[in-house]
Amino acid sequence: MLKADLHIHTEYSMDCNISLEQLINRCLEIRINCIAVADHGTAEGALKIQTIAPFPVIVAEEILTSQGEIIGMFLKETIPGQLSVEQTISRIKAQGGLVCIPHPFDALRWSALDAKTIEKIVEQIDIIEVFNSRAFLLRGSTQAQIFAQKYGIPGSAGSDAHTLGEIGSAYVEMPEFNGRDDFLQALAKGKVFGHRTNPLVHFNSLAQSIKSRFK
């Protein structure tokens, strides 16, 4: 069985300073043996770590559309931001990727897609994140779980880690898989584990983001 943290950031995100080597070592230390690296606005770090990690790495990207964030999974290259939701989904699908909605129904996160938009694109959603460790309120997770069950969409979980200590704070225990389609089937059989991280971790991300802007 895999312990898959399906939403992690690296130093390729402007608000994170986790190196690829640090990420690998931390995962080995806490027995996370599958990850999705979903940096903000780039798939570069995910593509690089996939070639050196001793466990499965899903190449992903957290893409800021004109209406909020979408994660593309199983990507081959970076998708630009600030496109419409429909254009972004089209770009993901064109690469043979999967559309994942991160931190849905999180009323306190400015970058989350609103409920109306999620309902509108439901037929194009492959995965919905039913637990995000950085969510301020559990209400959004509960709503996401109900939504996933209603529409028969596999649910994922991720730490949304921007610091080493956050890695593995949420994960899916799931069967091993071979490729995109097999992943969806394995995920559907998975079980979500996790806990919320201290809200103060957001200040670390903010500080790193400010530091990056002045480099």
Secondary structure, 3 states (H helix, E strand, C coil): CEEEEEEECCCCCCCCCCCHHHHHHHHHHHCCCEEEEEEECCCHHHHHHHCCCCCCEEEEEEEECCCCEEEEECCCCCCCCCCCHHHHHHHHHHCCCEEEECCCCCCCCCCCCCHHHHHHCHHHCCEEEEEECCCCCHHHHHHHHHHHHHHCCCEEEECCECCHHHCCCEEEEECCCCCHHHHHHHHHCCEEEECCCCCCHHHHHHHHHHHHHCC
